[in-house]
């Protein structure tokens, strides 16, 4: 390849086809670009590296491994695919993430795009499988560290409103590890990740596999090892022009999961929810 992807192949597809050939750090860049194409189209190599949790030199080497002269050529290919996606049938016909807006508008526009991207990538059978698993679980253990700890707690709260026993694991402290120790074959383990997964996530998945527990990954990287190791997965887009990842789509996924569980048996949940609303 001489500085561009084959004409019949998008940059995202071309990266996915070659994923196994990259180094670990290059895979981090690859996964980030596939799931955050608009950021790859507009960020500098240094900014993209920071979002992907690696170095700018890795981004350059990754570009060259794909056959580009450097990152600017890869970015040109990303822009081409992004523009084609924005202009595709069914889209709004204009980019929500662009240079000609204020920072405030760019942030709002990107969150709008995050919701659209999340809805587009999550498949109906993935939703049905996740909702069914949560509805029938004897207990749910939700694992999330750092920023994800808040959403682990919030998911536990929404499930508890539906009388589903749920516990959270947010650190390697004693009480959290004790909750992991109670995982059994009737447990559903939910792991929440944004960016590179914390070691605790891998530990939880390994224990769940050993004890034959079902696992659900809610992640912003559809090609991540966490997703590959989980029985079920739901993707959320976390693109952001800011200094931190957006959690708008993640919150929407948590709400949608809870509503899905509620809708499976509204009669059973209605009185409990009504009592909660009256408090």
C-alpha atoms as a printed R data frame, in Angstrom:
    type eleno elety resid chain resno       x       y      z
1   ATOM     1    CA   UNK     A     1   0.000   0.000  0.000
2   ATOM     2    CA   UNK     A     2   1.357   3.371 -0.941
3   ATOM     3    CA   UNK     A     3   0.044   5.821  1.587
4   ATOM     4    CA   UNK     A     4  -3.650   4.893  1.422
5   ATOM     5    CA   UNK     A     5  -6.028   2.026  2.022
6   ATOM     6    CA   UNK     A     6  -7.294  -0.036 -0.922
7   ATOM     7    CA   UNK     A     7 -10.096   1.851 -2.688
8   ATOM     8    CA   UNK     A     8 -12.707  -0.805 -1.808
9   ATOM     9    CA   UNK     A     9 -11.779  -0.848  1.889
10  ATOM    10    CA   UNK     A    10 -12.442   1.723  4.595
11  ATOM    11    CA   UNK     A    11  -9.686   2.596  7.040
12  ATOM    12    CA   UNK     A    12 -11.601   0.957  9.906
13  ATOM    13    CA   UNK     A    13 -12.063  -2.298  8.011
14  ATOM    14    CA   UNK     A    14  -8.450  -2.288  6.887
15  ATOM    15    CA   UNK     A    15  -7.267  -1.883 10.486
16  ATOM    16    CA   UNK     A    16  -9.564  -4.645 11.758
17  ATOM    17    CA   UNK     A    17  -8.284  -7.054  9.095
18  ATOM    18    CA   UNK     A    18  -4.674  -6.535 10.236
19  ATOM    19    CA   UNK     A    19  -5.273  -6.290 13.999
20  ATOM    20    CA   UNK     A    20  -3.476  -9.518 14.898
21  ATOM    21    CA   UNK     A    21  -0.277  -8.313 13.205
22  ATOM    22    CA   UNK     A    22   0.212  -5.290 15.472
23  ATOM    23    CA   UNK     A    23   2.160  -5.005 18.711
24  ATOM    24    CA   UNK     A    24   0.248  -4.556 21.971
25  ATOM    25    CA   UNK     A    25   0.676  -0.785 22.023
26  ATOM    26    CA   UNK     A    26  -0.210  -0.545 18.325
27  ATOM    27    CA   UNK     A    27  -3.376  -2.549 19.037
28  ATOM    28    CA   UNK     A    28  -4.354   0.110 21.587
29  ATOM    29    CA   UNK     A    29  -4.099   2.722 18.821
30  ATOM    30    CA   UNK     A    30  -5.930   0.486 16.342
31  ATOM    31    CA   UNK     A    31  -8.856  -0.167 18.663
32  ATOM    32    CA   UNK     A    32  -9.150   3.491 19.562
33  ATOM    33    CA   UNK     A    33  -9.232   4.628 15.947
34  ATOM    34    CA   UNK     A    34 -11.850   2.030 14.966
35  ATOM    35    CA   UNK     A    35 -14.140   3.061 17.821
36  ATOM    36    CA   UNK     A    36 -13.368   6.806 17.731
37  ATOM    37    CA   UNK     A    37 -12.946   7.584 14.055
38  ATOM    38    CA   UNK     A    38 -14.003  11.227 14.379
39  ATOM    39    CA   UNK     A    39 -11.281  11.866 16.962
40  ATOM    40    CA   UNK     A    40  -8.667  10.253 14.710
41  ATOM    41    CA   UNK     A    41  -9.841  12.566 11.947
42  ATOM    42    CA   UNK     A    42  -9.396  15.757 13.960
43  ATOM    43    CA   UNK     A    43  -6.883  15.243 16.786
44  ATOM    44    CA   UNK     A    44  -3.121  15.610 16.557
45  ATOM    45    CA   UNK     A    45  -0.918  12.539 16.934
46  ATOM    46    CA   UNK     A    46  -0.039  13.641 20.479
47  ATOM    47    CA   UNK     A    47  -3.700  14.068 21.477
48  ATOM    48    CA   UNK     A    48  -4.695  10.762 19.910
49  ATOM    49    CA   UNK     A    49  -1.840   9.008 21.716
50  ATOM    50    CA   UNK     A    50  -3.004  10.421 25.052
51  ATOM    51    CA   UNK     A    51  -6.563   9.220 24.471
52  ATOM    52    CA   UNK     A    52  -5.322   5.756 23.464
53  ATOM    53    CA   UNK     A    53  -3.003   5.543 26.478
54  ATOM    54    CA   UNK     A    54   0.215   5.354 24.477
55  ATOM    55    CA   UNK     A    55   2.910   7.599 22.940
56  ATOM    56    CA   UNK     A    56   2.904   9.760 19.833
57  ATOM    57    CA   UNK     A    57   5.815   7.738 18.453
58  ATOM    58    CA   UNK     A    58   3.636   4.611 18.677
59  ATOM    59    CA   UNK     A    59   0.936   6.409 16.695
60  ATOM    60    CA   UNK     A    60   3.482   7.257 14.004
61  ATOM    61    CA   UNK     A    61   4.848   3.693 13.917
62  ATOM    62    CA   UNK     A    62   1.315   2.350 13.716
63  ATOM    63    CA   UNK     A    63   0.619   4.635 10.747
64  ATOM    64    CA   UNK     A    64   3.736   3.340  9.031
65  ATOM    65    CA   UNK     A    65   2.825  -0.274  9.821
66  ATOM    66    CA   UNK     A    66  -0.370   0.312  7.836
67  ATOM    67    CA   UNK     A    67   1.665   1.553  4.884
68  ATOM    68    CA   UNK     A    68   1.271   5.298  5.357
69  ATOM    69    CA   UNK     A    69   4.257   7.632  5.322
70  ATOM    70    CA   UNK     A    70   3.173   8.984  8.704
71  ATOM    71    CA   UNK     A    71   0.207  10.065 10.806
72  ATOM    72    CA   UNK     A    72  -0.957  12.931  8.515
73  ATOM    73    CA   UNK     A    73  -1.590  10.412  5.721
74  ATOM    74    CA   UNK     A    74  -3.480   8.086  8.067
75  ATOM    75    CA   UNK     A    75  -5.495  11.055  9.303
76  ATOM    76    CA   UNK     A    76  -6.406  12.001  5.746
77  ATOM    77    CA   UNK     A    77  -7.815   8.501  5.277
78  ATOM    78    CA   UNK     A    78  -9.741   8.828  8.572
79  ATOM    79    CA   UNK     A    79 -11.202  12.160  7.440
80  ATOM    80    CA   UNK     A    80 -12.253  10.607  4.132
81  ATOM    81    CA   UNK     A    81 -14.102   7.769  5.894
82  ATOM    82    CA   UNK     A    82 -15.627  10.137  8.453
83  ATOM    83    CA   UNK     A    83 -16.979  12.445  5.765
84  ATOM    84    CA   UNK     A    84 -18.419   9.473  3.887
85  ATOM    85    CA   UNK     A    85 -20.137   8.296  7.071
86  ATOM    86    CA   UNK     A    86 -21.562  11.744  7.852
87  ATOM    87    CA   UNK     A    87 -22.868  12.090  4.336
88  ATOM    88    CA   UNK     A    88 -24.311   8.581  4.171
89  ATOM    89    CA   UNK     A    89 -28.026   7.924  3.807
90  ATOM    90    CA   UNK     A    90 -29.811   8.253  7.133
91  ATOM    91    CA   UNK     A    91 -27.248  10.608  8.649
92  ATOM    92    CA   UNK     A    92 -27.839  14.265  9.446
93  ATOM    93    CA   UNK     A    93 -25.583  15.232  6.549
94  ATOM    94    CA   UNK     A    94 -23.295  17.389  8.637
95  ATOM    95    CA   UNK     A    95 -20.520  16.734 11.107
96  ATOM    96    CA   UNK     A    96 -21.333  17.294 14.743
97  ATOM    97    CA   UNK     A    97 -17.635  17.439 15.597
98  ATOM    98    CA   UNK     A    98 -15.868  20.143 13.630
99  ATOM    99    CA   UNK     A    99 -13.473  23.036 13.938
100 ATOM   100    CA   UNK     A   100 -15.898  25.851 13.204
101 ATOM   101    CA   UNK     A   101 -17.792  25.678 16.517
102 ATOM   102    CA   UNK     A   102 -17.146  26.897 20.022
103 ATOM   103    CA   UNK     A   103 -15.661  24.408 22.472
104 ATOM   104    CA   UNK     A   104 -19.006  24.241 24.275
105 ATOM   105    CA   UNK     A   105 -20.865  23.425 21.056
106 ATOM   106    CA   UNK     A   106 -18.229  20.886 20.057
107 ATOM   107    CA   UNK     A   107 -18.711  19.052 23.350
108 ATOM   108    CA   UNK     A   108 -22.498  18.963 23.004
109 ATOM   109    CA   UNK     A   109 -22.270  17.961 19.367
110 ATOM   110    CA   UNK     A   110 -19.880  15.147 20.129
111 ATOM   111    CA   UNK     A   111 -22.158  13.760 22.850
112 ATOM   112    CA   UNK     A   112 -25.028  13.809 20.359
113 ATOM   113    CA   UNK     A   113 -22.840  11.848 17.971
114 ATOM   114    CA   UNK     A   114 -21.842   9.470 20.787
115 ATOM   115    CA   UNK     A   115 -25.461   8.482 21.337
116 ATOM   116    CA   UNK     A   116 -25.996   7.917 17.634
117 ATOM   117    CA   UNK     A   117 -22.815   5.855 17.332
118 ATOM   118    CA   UNK     A   118 -23.703   3.755 20.373
119 ATOM   119    CA   UNK     A   119 -27.207   3.035 19.098
120 ATOM   120    CA   UNK     A   120 -25.806   2.137 15.688
121 ATOM   121    CA   UNK     A   121 -23.205  -0.331 17.011
122 ATOM   122    CA   UNK     A   122 -25.259  -2.180 19.633
123 ATOM   123    CA   UNK     A   123 -27.144  -5.090 18.042
124 ATOM   124    CA   UNK     A   124 -30.654  -6.150 19.182
125 ATOM   125    CA   UNK     A   125 -29.506  -9.665 20.079
126 ATOM   126    CA   UNK     A   126 -26.795  -8.209 22.328
127 ATOM   127    CA   UNK     A   127 -29.405  -6.188 24.200
128 ATOM   128    CA   UNK     A   128 -31.808  -9.122 24.532
129 ATOM   129    CA   UNK     A   129 -29.072 -11.404 25.836
130 ATOM   130    CA   UNK     A   130 -27.827  -8.884 28.408
131 ATOM   131    CA   UNK     A   131 -31.330  -8.039 29.670
132 ATOM   132    CA   UNK     A   132 -32.275 -11.708 29.965
133 ATOM   133    CA   UNK     A   133 -29.098 -12.498 31.892
134 ATOM   134    CA   UNK     A   134 -29.592  -9.654 34.372
135 ATOM   135    CA   UNK     A   135 -33.266 -10.486 34.841
136 ATOM   136    CA   UNK     A   136 -32.588 -14.111 35.754
137 ATOM   137    CA   UNK     A   137 -29.392 -13.692 37.788
138 ATOM   138    CA   UNK     A   138 -29.405 -14.664 41.458
139 ATOM   139    CA   UNK     A   139 -26.918 -11.845 41.988
140 ATOM   140    CA   UNK     A   140 -25.029  -9.307 39.889
141 ATOM   141    CA   UNK     A   141 -21.470  -8.222 40.665
142 ATOM   142    CA   UNK     A   142 -20.490  -4.977 38.936
143 ATOM   143    CA   UNK     A   143 -16.789  -4.158 38.572
144 ATOM   144    CA   UNK     A   144 -15.557  -0.665 37.728
145 ATOM   145    CA   UNK     A   145 -12.574   1.395 38.862
146 ATOM   146    CA   UNK     A   146 -11.804   5.127 38.853
147 ATOM   147    CA   UNK     A   147 -14.397   7.002 36.754
148 ATOM   148    CA   UNK     A   148 -16.247   3.729 36.127
149 ATOM   149    CA   UNK     A   149 -16.796   3.286 39.876
150 ATOM   150    CA   UNK     A   150 -19.571   5.883 39.770
151 ATOM   151    CA   UNK     A   151 -21.378   4.058 36.981
152 ATOM   152    CA   UNK     A   152 -20.922   0.718 38.737
153 ATOM   153    CA   UNK     A   153 -22.652   2.239 41.743
154 ATOM   154    CA   UNK     A   154 -25.386   3.779 39.608
155 ATOM   155    CA   UNK     A   155 -26.076   0.490 37.800
156 ATOM   156    CA   UNK     A   156 -26.290  -1.249 41.174
157 ATOM   157    CA   UNK     A   157 -28.803   1.391 42.265
158 ATOM   158    CA   UNK     A   158 -31.042   0.964 39.192
159 ATOM   159    CA   UNK     A   159 -31.017  -2.828 39.532
160 ATOM   160    CA   UNK     A   160 -31.816  -2.644 43.245
161 ATOM   161    CA   UNK     A   161 -34.964  -0.655 42.381
162 ATOM   162    CA   UNK     A   162 -36.044  -3.756 40.460
163 ATOM   163    CA   UNK     A   163 -35.279  -6.006 43.444
164 ATOM   164    CA   UNK     A   164 -32.193  -7.498 41.810
165 ATOM   165    CA   UNK     A   165 -29.412  -8.240 44.252
166 ATOM   166    CA   UNK     A   166 -26.328  -6.375 43.073
167 ATOM   167    CA   UNK     A   167 -22.936  -5.545 44.578
168 ATOM   168    CA   UNK     A   168 -20.062  -3.407 43.337
169 ATOM   169    CA   UNK     A   169 -16.312  -3.969 43.228
170 ATOM   170    CA   UNK     A   170 -14.390  -0.741 42.736
171 ATOM   171    CA   UNK     A   171 -10.933  -1.403 44.186
172 ATOM   172    CA   UNK     A   172  -8.546  -4.077 45.429
173 ATOM   173    CA   UNK     A   173  -9.411  -3.289 49.050
174 ATOM   174    CA   UNK     A   174 -10.530  -6.149 51.300
175 ATOM   175    CA   UNK     A   175 -14.337  -5.651 51.170
176 ATOM   176    CA   UNK     A   176 -14.331  -5.425 47.370
177 ATOM   177    CA   UNK     A   177 -12.310  -8.602 46.982
178 ATOM   178    CA   UNK     A   178 -14.654 -10.357 49.399
179 ATOM   179    CA   UNK     A   179 -17.529  -9.522 47.048
180 ATOM   180    CA   UNK     A   180 -15.592 -11.051 44.173
181 ATOM   181    CA   UNK     A   181 -15.144 -14.157 46.311
182 ATOM   182    CA   UNK     A   182 -18.913 -14.669 46.407
183 ATOM   183    CA   UNK     A   183 -19.186 -15.131 42.637
184 ATOM   184    CA   UNK     A   184 -20.804 -18.445 41.657
185 ATOM   185    CA   UNK     A   185 -22.357 -20.027 38.570
186 ATOM   186    CA   UNK     A   186 -25.652 -18.152 39.094
187 ATOM   187    CA   UNK     A   187 -23.890 -14.763 39.155
188 ATOM   188    CA   UNK     A   188 -23.665 -12.287 36.299
189 ATOM   189    CA   UNK     A   189 -20.420 -10.315 36.434
190 ATOM   190    CA   UNK     A   190 -20.625  -6.903 34.739
191 ATOM   191    CA   UNK     A   191 -17.363  -5.104 33.984
192 ATOM   192    CA   UNK     A   192 -17.256  -1.428 32.992
193 ATOM   193    CA   UNK     A   193 -14.218  -0.130 31.123
194 ATOM   194    CA   UNK     A   194 -13.107   3.021 29.313
195 ATOM   195    CA   UNK     A   195  -9.704   2.940 27.702
196 ATOM   196    CA   UNK     A   196  -7.182   0.353 28.879
197 ATOM   197    CA   UNK     A   197  -8.751  -1.947 31.455
198 ATOM   198    CA   UNK     A   198  -7.548  -1.964 35.060
199 ATOM   199    CA   UNK     A   199  -5.919  -5.198 36.274
200 ATOM   200    CA   UNK     A   200  -8.929  -5.739 38.546
201 ATOM   201    CA   UNK     A   201 -11.110  -6.221 35.464
202 ATOM   202    CA   UNK     A   202  -8.927  -9.069 34.243
203 ATOM   203    CA   UNK     A   203  -8.935 -10.596 37.703
204 ATOM   204    CA   UNK     A   204 -12.728 -10.506 37.886
205 ATOM   205    CA   UNK     A   205 -13.138 -12.066 34.434
206 ATOM   206    CA   UNK     A   206 -10.660 -14.825 35.252
207 ATOM   207    CA   UNK     A   207 -12.496 -15.678 38.477
208 ATOM   208    CA   UNK     A   208 -15.863 -15.593 36.708
209 ATOM   209    CA   UNK     A   209 -14.603 -17.998 34.071
210 ATOM   210    CA   UNK     A   210 -13.235 -20.335 36.758
211 ATOM   211    CA   UNK     A   211 -16.605 -20.368 38.552
212 ATOM   212    CA   UNK     A   212 -18.735 -20.606 35.388
213 ATOM   213    CA   UNK     A   213 -20.375 -17.217 35.939
214 ATOM   214    CA   UNK     A   214 -21.770 -15.279 32.985
215 ATOM   215    CA   UNK     A   215 -19.913 -12.084 32.107
216 ATOM   216    CA   UNK     A   216 -21.059  -8.845 30.483
217 ATOM   217    CA   UNK     A   217 -18.573  -6.208 29.320
218 ATOM   218    CA   UNK     A   218 -19.773  -2.620 28.841
219 ATOM   219    CA   UNK     A   219 -16.846  -0.977 27.082
220 ATOM   220    CA   UNK     A   220 -15.865   1.863 24.765
221 ATOM   221    CA   UNK     A   221 -13.604  -0.396 22.675
222 ATOM   222    CA   UNK     A   222 -15.422  -3.088 20.709
223 ATOM   223    CA   UNK     A   223 -12.168  -4.890 19.851
224 ATOM   224    CA   UNK     A   224 -10.691  -4.910 23.369
225 ATOM   225    CA   UNK     A   225  -9.412  -8.011 25.162
226 ATOM   226    CA   UNK     A   226 -12.062  -7.382 27.841
227 ATOM   227    CA   UNK     A   227 -14.819  -7.751 25.255
228 ATOM   228    CA   UNK     A   228 -13.197 -10.842 23.745
229 ATOM   229    CA   UNK     A   229 -12.995 -12.518 27.157
230 ATOM   230    CA   UNK     A   230 -16.627 -11.777 28.071
231 ATOM   231    CA   UNK     A   231 -19.693 -13.841 27.204
232 ATOM   232    CA   UNK     A   232 -21.712 -10.727 26.345
233 ATOM   233    CA   UNK     A   233 -20.819  -7.150 25.481
234 ATOM   234    CA   UNK     A   234 -22.368  -3.740 24.927
235 ATOM   235    CA   UNK     A   235 -20.454  -0.898 23.287
236 ATOM   236    CA   UNK     A   236 -20.647   2.790 24.170
237 ATOM   237    CA   UNK     A   237 -18.941   5.665 22.371
238 ATOM   238    CA   UNK     A   238 -16.860   7.949 24.612
239 ATOM   239    CA   UNK     A   239 -15.523  10.463 22.074
240 ATOM   240    CA   UNK     A   240 -14.800  13.877 23.543
241 ATOM   241    CA   UNK     A   241 -12.981  17.069 22.550
242 ATOM   242    CA   UNK     A   242 -12.332  17.626 26.263
243 ATOM   243    CA   UNK     A   243  -9.568  16.370 28.556
244 ATOM   244    CA   UNK     A   244 -11.653  13.384 29.730
245 ATOM   245    CA   UNK     A   245 -13.751  10.732 28.027
246 ATOM   246    CA   UNK     A   246 -17.454  11.379 27.622
247 ATOM   247    CA   UNK     A   247 -19.808   9.239 29.718
248 ATOM   248    CA   UNK     A   248 -23.086  10.406 28.160
249 ATOM   249    CA   UNK     A   249 -23.605   7.260 26.111
250 ATOM   250    CA   UNK     A   250 -22.562   5.033 29.019
251 ATOM   251    CA   UNK     A   251 -25.257   6.584 31.198
252 ATOM   252    CA   UNK     A   252 -27.773   6.008 28.399
253 ATOM   253    CA   UNK     A   253 -26.757   2.332 28.186
254 ATOM   254    CA   UNK     A   254 -27.198   1.913 31.964
255 ATOM   255    CA   UNK     A   255 -30.660   3.499 31.781
256 ATOM   256    CA   UNK     A   256 -31.624   1.360 28.782
257 ATOM   257    CA   UNK     A   257 -30.506  -1.846 30.523
258 ATOM   258    CA   UNK     A   258 -32.592  -1.045 33.593
259 ATOM   259    CA   UNK     A   259 -35.612  -0.185 31.453
260 ATOM   260    CA   UNK     A   260 -35.159  -3.411 29.498
261 ATOM   261    CA   UNK     A   261 -35.215  -5.448 32.715
262 ATOM   262    CA   UNK     A   262 -38.280  -3.524 33.940
263 ATOM   263    CA   UNK     A   263 -40.122  -4.047 30.655
264 ATOM   264    CA   UNK     A   264 -39.707  -7.832 30.780
265 ATOM   265    CA   UNK     A   265 -42.204  -7.962 33.671
266 ATOM   266    CA   UNK     A   266 -43.796  -4.571 34.261
267 ATOM   267    CA   UNK     A   267 -46.550  -6.016 36.455
268 ATOM   268    CA   UNK     A   268 -44.007  -7.453 38.887
269 ATOM   269    CA   UNK     A   269 -42.071  -4.186 39.140
270 ATOM   270    CA   UNK     A   270 -44.829  -1.577 38.903
271 ATOM   271    CA   UNK     A   271 -45.793  -1.399 42.595
272 ATOM   272    CA   UNK     A   272 -42.174  -1.272 43.714
273 ATOM   273    CA   UNK     A   273 -41.329   1.536 41.289
274 ATOM   274    CA   UNK     A   274 -44.504   3.438 42.225
275 ATOM   275    CA   UNK     A   275 -43.553   3.253 45.898
276 ATOM   276    CA   UNK     A   276 -40.080   4.530 45.070
277 ATOM   277    CA   UNK     A   277 -41.445   7.487 43.099
278 ATOM   278    CA   UNK     A   278 -43.675   8.478 46.010
279 ATOM   279    CA   UNK     A   279 -40.731   8.784 48.407
